[in-house]
Amino acid sequence: MTTIDSKTVRIMLVDDHTVVRAGLRMLIESRPGLHVVGEAATTGEALTVAAQAQPDIILLDLDLGGDSGLDILPELFTTAKQARVLMLTGVRDPEEHHRAVRLGAMGVVVKEKAADDLLKAIEKVHAGEVWLDGALMARVLGRSGPVGEMTPVNPETARINSLTEREREVIALICEGLQNKLIGERLFISETTVRHHLTSIFDKLGVTNRLELVIYAYRHGLAKLPR
């Protein structure tokens, strides 16, 4: 029986292709500190395995043989409360990526990307950061209209103008990938105050999580898109 160190990142794979899961397992476990604790091929299996394995990261394929991985996101978060979800997809539809963000995914990785990108994404998401590669970000930002439940672009001026200078500083630092503790240190405020600012920012801009905030900030010029 394999003993897993408490510092090891516990990862669950959800993909309907056995060969893909095998390849992902080999790749992930080639990186010290990462370990696959469960696999699933269907939405039903995913919920069962997540409840049993209680992973830190769930690598969830968007297309599960006719079912969408997005359909089980809310239930996954209930089943594995501490898990963070990273979507793995071959779909290049920005609307689907927006939906993933809206439902709470911490990142989206395109299957065609280099293996090292996936490993970086896993480590970033485990650290509480968001992940969306440059090409995906450009496609998301390039949309001209609202997506699903996202707030329309035109009425946003009043929302943005309601942000305080401090809230704008917090947004900029989040877009740099900083977590609450480091943001507090940078701005000489407590971590609790940072959380209060985030709550206010989320309410004012109508976003629900950090990744959605990052996309919003880039789209509306509150932060510069990284080169």
Buried (B, 14 or more C-beta within 10 A) or exposed (E): EEEEEEEBBBBBBBBBBEEBBEBBBEBBEEBEEBBBBBBBBBBEBBBBBBEEBBBBBBBBBBBBEEBBBBEBBEEBBEBBEEBBBBBBBEBEEBBBBBBBBBBBBBBBBBBEBEBEBBBBBBBBBBEEBBBBBEEBBEBBBEBEEEBEEBBEEEEBEEBBEEBEEBBBBBBBBBBBBBBBEBBBEBBEBEBEBBEEBBEBBBEBBEBBBBBBBBBBBBBBEBBEEEE
